[in-house]
Amino acid sequence: MLHLARALLVLSLALVSTAAHAQSSQEAADLRGHVSPTPAWLPRGAFVGAQLRNGAVIPNLHLQWEFTLFQDRKDAWIAILEGGVGWAASLPDSVNLGRGVAVPVSSYYEHTAQVGFGYRNHLPGKVHWGFQVTAGPTFYGAHFTTQPPDRRTAGTVQGRFQIGYQLPRDVGVGVAISYAEPFGLKNRSIARDFVGGVNLGIFADWR
């Protein structure tokens, strides 16, 4: 009986030690925080939306390369490199140049390259939310029926807020809204009225 009691005591101590070691290992892993399964040279986020500006509706796609600056167990500050392309699906019939002069417009595009920083907060299987501020050049242009094409480059500052759900495997999906404010627009640019504006859409973040 004494030998059996000693064996049970040794077994109990071994189980407690194993459980404590497993818990400490899990806590250490939690403290190390999230490690992205996606290499840094591949995109880690995407946004698909529709930009609205002065009667123009411009569907667009943005891809994000995200680099961790600070990582905790559930939130992170990141550096962002973003590229976007967009073409107008709907345009007003004409662009008003003032003094009663209107130029019919037939097409418009807007592409951009942005760099900045952002914040991401998520828990596995729970709410995901974040925001970002970026800036960079925007390449835009339009075609008109009575004027030569107008192709220009300007700068934009963009802010975006996103909120959604955190899926398994650290993938966040949901809705996002952003606003881009252009600067450095040329006064003689005919298509300047379509640059920037409100952008509504959906996002996916697999950082």
C-alpha positions as CSV (number, residue, x, y, z in Angstrom):
1,M,0.0,0.0,0.0
2,L,2.8,2.4,0.9
3,H,4.5,1.7,-2.5
4,L,1.2,2.4,-4.3
5,A,0.8,5.7,-2.4
6,R,4.3,6.8,-3.3
7,A,3.7,5.8,-7.0
8,L,0.5,7.9,-7.0
9,L,2.3,10.8,-5.4
10,V,5.1,10.7,-8.0
11,L,2.6,10.4,-10.9
12,S,0.6,13.4,-9.5
13,L,3.7,15.5,-9.2
14,A,4.7,14.6,-12.8
15,L,1.3,15.5,-14.1
16,V,1.3,18.8,-12.3
17,S,4.8,19.6,-13.5
18,T,3.8,18.8,-17.1
19,A,0.7,20.9,-16.9
20,A,2.6,23.8,-15.5
21,H,5.3,23.5,-18.2
22,A,2.6,23.5,-20.9
23,Q,0.9,26.5,-19.4
24,S,4.2,28.4,-19.1
25,S,5.0,27.5,-22.7
26,Q,1.6,28.7,-23.9
27,E,2.0,32.0,-21.9
28,A,5.5,32.5,-23.5
29,A,4.0,31.9,-26.9
30,D,1.2,34.4,-26.2
31,L,3.7,37.0,-25.1
32,R,5.7,36.5,-28.3
33,G,2.5,37.5,-30.1
34,H,1.2,36.8,-33.5
35,V,3.6,35.7,-36.3
36,S,2.4,36.2,-39.8
37,P,2.2,33.0,-42.0
38,T,2.6,35.2,-45.1
39,P,6.1,36.3,-46.2
40,A,6.8,40.0,-46.0
41,W,7.3,40.3,-49.7
42,L,3.7,39.1,-50.4
43,P,0.6,41.3,-49.8
44,R,-1.0,40.8,-46.4
45,G,-4.2,42.8,-47.0
46,A,-6.7,43.9,-49.6
47,F,-9.5,46.4,-50.1
48,V,-12.2,46.4,-52.7
49,G,-14.3,49.5,-52.9
50,A,-16.1,52.2,-54.8
51,Q,-14.8,55.8,-54.6
52,L,-17.4,58.6,-54.8
53,R,-16.5,62.1,-56.0
54,N,-18.6,64.7,-57.8
55,G,-20.9,62.3,-59.5
56,A,-18.2,59.8,-60.4
57,V,-18.3,56.2,-59.1
58,I,-14.9,54.6,-59.4
59,P,-14.5,50.9,-58.4
60,N,-11.0,50.2,-57.1
61,L,-8.7,47.5,-55.8
62,H,-5.9,48.1,-53.2
63,L,-3.3,45.6,-52.1
64,Q,-1.3,46.1,-48.9
65,W,2.2,45.0,-47.8
66,E,2.2,45.2,-44.0
67,F,5.3,45.2,-41.7
68,T,5.1,44.9,-38.0
69,L,6.5,47.7,-35.9
70,F,5.1,46.6,-32.5
71,Q,3.2,43.4,-31.8
72,D,1.3,42.5,-28.6
73,R,-1.0,39.5,-28.0
74,K,-4.1,41.2,-29.6
75,D,-3.0,44.4,-31.3
76,A,-0.2,45.8,-33.4
77,W,1.2,48.9,-35.0
78,I,2.3,48.4,-38.6
79,A,4.1,50.1,-41.5
80,I,2.0,50.0,-44.7
81,L,2.9,50.0,-48.4
82,E,-0.2,50.2,-50.5
83,G,-0.9,50.2,-54.2
84,G,-4.3,50.8,-55.8
85,V,-5.9,50.9,-59.2
86,G,-9.3,52.2,-60.2
87,W,-11.5,52.9,-63.3
88,A,-14.7,54.8,-63.3
89,A,-17.9,52.8,-63.8
90,S,-20.1,55.9,-63.8
91,L,-19.4,59.5,-64.7
92,P,-21.4,62.7,-65.0
93,D,-22.2,63.7,-68.6
94,S,-19.7,66.6,-68.6
95,V,-17.2,68.5,-66.6
96,N,-18.0,72.1,-65.9
97,L,-15.1,74.4,-66.7
98,G,-16.9,77.6,-65.5
99,R,-18.3,80.5,-67.5
100,G,-21.0,78.2,-69.0
101,V,-18.4,75.9,-70.6
102,A,-18.9,72.1,-70.1
103,V,-16.7,69.4,-71.6
104,P,-18.3,65.9,-72.2
105,V,-16.3,63.2,-70.3
106,S,-16.1,59.6,-71.5
107,S,-13.6,57.8,-69.1
108,Y,-11.6,58.3,-66.0
109,Y,-8.9,56.3,-64.2
110,E,-7.1,56.8,-60.8
111,H,-4.1,54.8,-59.6
112,T,-2.1,55.4,-56.4
113,A,0.9,54.3,-54.4
114,Q,0.8,55.0,-50.7
115,V,3.0,54.6,-47.6
116,G,2.2,55.2,-44.0
117,F,1.3,53.4,-40.7
118,G,-1.7,51.7,-39.2
119,Y,-3.1,50.0,-36.1
120,R,-4.7,46.5,-36.0
121,N,-6.6,44.9,-33.1
122,H,-8.0,41.4,-33.2
123,L,-8.6,38.3,-31.1
124,P,-9.0,34.8,-32.7
125,G,-12.7,34.3,-33.4
126,K,-13.7,37.8,-32.3
127,V,-14.0,41.4,-33.5
128,H,-11.3,42.8,-35.7
129,W,-10.8,46.5,-36.2
130,G,-8.2,49.0,-37.2
131,F,-7.2,52.2,-38.9
132,Q,-4.5,53.6,-41.0
133,V,-3.1,56.9,-42.4
134,T,-1.1,56.9,-45.7
135,A,0.1,59.4,-48.3
136,G,1.6,59.2,-51.7
137,P,1.3,60.0,-55.4
138,T,-1.9,59.5,-57.4
139,F,-1.8,59.1,-61.1
140,Y,-5.1,60.1,-62.8
141,G,-6.5,60.8,-66.2
142,A,-9.6,61.2,-68.3
143,H,-10.8,61.2,-71.9
144,F,-13.1,63.8,-73.4
145,T,-15.0,63.9,-76.6
146,T,-14.0,67.5,-77.5
147,Q,-10.6,67.9,-75.6
148,P,-7.3,66.0,-75.6
149,P,-6.8,63.5,-72.8
150,D,-6.0,64.9,-69.4
151,R,-3.2,62.9,-67.6
152,R,-1.8,64.2,-64.4
153,T,0.0,63.3,-61.1
154,A,-1.0,64.7,-57.7
155,G,-0.6,63.8,-54.1
156,T,-3.2,62.4,-51.7
157,V,-3.4,61.8,-48.0
158,Q,-5.7,59.0,-47.1
159,G,-7.3,57.7,-43.9
160,R,-9.2,54.4,-43.5
161,F,-11.2,52.8,-40.7
162,Q,-12.1,49.1,-40.9
163,I,-14.2,46.8,-38.7
164,G,-15.2,43.2,-39.1
165,Y,-14.8,39.7,-37.8
166,Q,-11.6,37.7,-37.0
167,L,-11.8,34.3,-38.8
168,P,-9.7,31.3,-37.9
169,R,-6.1,31.4,-39.2
170,D,-5.8,35.1,-38.3
171,V,-7.9,36.4,-41.3
172,G,-9.9,39.5,-40.6
173,V,-12.8,40.4,-43.0
174,G,-15.4,43.2,-42.9
175,V,-16.3,46.7,-44.1
176,A,-14.1,49.7,-44.4
177,I,-14.5,53.4,-45.2
178,S,-11.8,55.8,-46.2
179,Y,-11.3,59.3,-47.4
180,A,-8.6,60.6,-49.6
181,E,-7.8,64.4,-49.8
182,P,-5.7,65.4,-52.9
183,F,-3.1,68.1,-52.9
184,G,-0.9,69.6,-55.6
185,L,-3.7,69.6,-58.2
186,K,-3.0,71.7,-61.3
187,N,-5.5,74.5,-61.9
188,R,-5.6,73.7,-65.7
189,S,-6.4,70.0,-65.0
190,I,-9.9,69.2,-66.3
191,A,-10.3,66.0,-64.4
192,R,-9.2,67.3,-61.0
193,D,-12.8,67.3,-59.7
194,F,-12.7,63.4,-59.6
195,V,-9.6,62.9,-57.6
196,G,-9.9,61.5,-54.0
197,G,-13.1,61.4,-52.0
198,V,-15.0,58.9,-50.0
199,N,-14.3,55.2,-50.6
200,L,-16.6,52.5,-49.3
201,G,-15.9,48.8,-49.5
202,I,-14.8,45.5,-47.9
203,F,-11.4,44.4,-46.7
204,A,-9.5,41.3,-45.9
205,D,-6.4,41.3,-43.6
206,W,-4.3,38.2,-43.2
207,R,-1.3,39.7,-41.6
